[in-house]
Structure formats: C-alpha cells, structure tokens
Amino acid sequence: MSNTRSKPKRHLAQNLPSGTLVNQYGALCVRYDPADGKRVLLITTRQTRRWTIPKGWPIKGLDGAQVAERESWEEAGVKGKASKKPFGHFAYMKVMENGTFVPTLVEVHLVSVRKQSREFPEAGQREIEWLPPEVAAERVLEPELKGILLRFARENG
C-alpha cells in the first residue's frame, strides 16, 4: 500500500498567506464496554507530548473518513469504521520538524473501534489511553477539541 501523502513542506509556514489554514483529518476513536462504559482514545504527540486524537495530512485517493481510519491504525493500532460525515472541527498550531508553526484545521470523524493491536507502525512512539470523554476533555489543550469530546459525551450518554 502506497503512502502518498500531501505533506506540507518544511518551509510551508513561511510561505503561507496570513490567515491560511492547512487541513488534517482526525479520528475520535470510541468504544463501548459493559464494564467501563463509553471510552474515547487519546494519544500523545511525538514532538510536544501533549494529549490529542489520531490525525494526519490528506492522503491522495482517500476521503476524510478513510484518512481517519488509517491514522487510527498508524498512530494507535486501532481498526474501526469511521463515519463519512464529520463530527466536528478544531484548530491548532502544528509544530513542524524545523520548529515553525502551521495553523491547522482538523476535520474529526467518529471511528467505531472493532479491535486494537499491540503492533502498529508508531508503536512505542506515543502514550495511548482510553478515557471517559469528560476526562479526555480535561487532558486536551485545544478548546474546540474539548468541546467535541464534551459534545460526544452529551449526545452519546
């Protein structure tokens, strides 16, 4: 399977017109367990180690839901089915490898999790936790992502 991604170039931040956002697709991975109840997946970023959801750049030939499914697998070992319709959006400042910041808009898709593997492409590079959505909302920094997590908690009680 080819990994043809439309990644921003290292110098992208300097070349963006003021106010420009780049797009990513994110996965709000969810599972229901009779013992634990409703849980959502958070992962840490590789560079800043802050808590977030799996997300990534557009991939040629894949729609947003398919990218969300792929990022769930690559970053957390999760296999599941993503909703075609976005559940929400949030903005954040992406820190690039060269230290520049890129304003980024993430289209979030719900991913109903079927299974999780211990072996996956980015195993060992991130922390992974399953949390009640209200607890997850306390861990993330982005206000709009907090809102998405709390809305999920309300609508899926």
C-alpha positions in Angstrom: 0.0 0.0 0.0 1.5 3.3 -1.1 1.8 6.1 1.5 1.4 9.0 -0.9 0.7 12.0 1.4 0.3 15.6 0.6 2.5 16.8 3.5 3.4 20.4 3.9 7.0 21.2 3.0 9.4 22.2 5.8 9.2 25.8 4.7 5.4 25.9 4.4 4.9 28.1 7.4 7.0 30.9 6.0 5.1 30.7 2.6 1.5 30.7 3.9 -0.6 33.8 3.3 -1.7 35.3 6.6 -4.8 33.6 8.0 -4.3 30.4 5.8 -5.1 27.1 7.4 -3.9 23.7 6.3 -6.2 20.7 6.6 -5.8 17.5 8.5 -8.3 14.6 9.3 -8.7 13.3 12.8 -10.2 10.2 14.4 -12.3 10.4 17.6 -12.0 6.6 18.3 -14.8 5.3 20.5 -15.6 2.0 22.1 -18.3 0.8 24.5 -17.6 -1.7 27.2 -20.2 -3.1 29.5 -17.7 -2.8 32.4 -16.2 0.5 31.6 -18.9 2.2 29.6 -18.2 4.7 26.9 -14.5 5.4 26.2 -12.5 7.6 23.8 -8.9 7.2 22.7 -6.3 9.9 23.4 -2.7 9.7 22.2 0.3 11.9 22.8 2.0 13.8 20.0 5.6 12.7 19.2 7.2 16.1 19.5 5.4 18.0 22.2 3.9 15.0 24.1 0.5 16.8 24.5 -2.7 14.8 24.5 -4.7 14.7 21.3 -6.5 12.4 18.9 -5.0 10.5 16.0 -4.8 12.8 13.0 -2.9 13.4 9.8 -2.5 15.1 6.5 -4.7 14.4 3.5 -3.7 11.3 1.5 -4.2 11.2 -2.3 -7.1 9.0 -3.2 -8.6 8.8 0.3 -11.5 10.8 1.7 -11.5 12.2 5.2 -13.1 9.1 6.8 -10.5 6.8 5.2 -7.7 9.0 6.4 -9.1 9.0 9.9 -9.2 5.2 9.8 -5.6 5.0 8.5 -4.3 7.4 11.2 -6.1 5.5 13.9 -4.2 2.4 12.8 -0.8 4.0 12.3 -0.8 6.0 15.5 -2.7 3.8 17.9 -3.1 0.3 16.4 -6.9 0.8 16.2 -9.1 -0.8 13.5 -12.6 0.5 13.1 -15.1 2.2 10.8 -15.2 6.0 10.5 -18.3 8.0 9.9 -18.4 9.6 6.5 -19.9 12.8 8.0 -17.5 14.8 10.2 -18.5 15.1 13.8 -16.7 18.4 14.3 -13.7 20.5 13.6 -10.9 22.1 15.7 -8.0 24.3 15.0 -4.5 24.2 16.5 -0.9 25.2 15.7 1.0 22.3 14.2 4.7 22.4 15.2 6.8 21.3 12.2 10.1 19.5 12.5 12.0 22.7 11.9 10.2 24.5 14.7 7.9 26.6 12.7 4.2 26.7 13.4 1.4 26.0 10.9 -2.2 26.9 11.6 -4.2 23.7 11.1 -7.9 22.8 10.8 -8.7 19.2 11.8 -11.9 17.6 10.4 -12.9 15.0 13.1 -14.6 11.7 12.2 -16.0 9.3 14.8 -14.3 5.9 14.5 -16.3 2.9 16.0 -13.5 0.7 17.2 -13.6 -3.1 16.4 -10.1 -4.1 17.7 -6.7 -2.7 18.8 -3.4 -4.3 18.1 -0.2 -4.1 20.2 1.9 -4.0 16.9 1.4 -1.0 14.6 3.6 1.5 12.7 4.1 4.0 15.5 4.0 1.6 18.5 6.3 2.9 21.3 6.3 6.5 20.0 3.3 7.7 21.8 1.3 7.1 25.0 -2.2 5.8 24.4 -5.1 5.9 26.9 -8.8 5.0 26.8 -10.8 7.5 28.9 -14.3 8.6 29.6 -14.9 11.6 27.2 -15.3 14.1 30.1 -11.8 13.1 31.5 -10.3 13.2 28.0 -11.7 16.8 27.6 -9.7 17.8 30.7 -6.5 16.4 29.2 -6.5 18.2 25.8 -5.4 21.8 25.4 -7.4 22.8 22.3 -10.7 24.4 23.4 -12.6 23.2 20.3 -11.4 19.6 20.8 -12.5 19.8 24.4 -15.9 20.9 23.1 -16.0 18.0 20.6 -15.3 15.5 23.4 -17.9 17.0 25.7 -20.5 17.1 22.9 -19.8 13.4 22.3 -20.4 12.7 26.0 -23.7 14.6 26.0 -25.0 13.1 22.7 -24.0 9.5 23.5 -24.9 9.2 27.1 
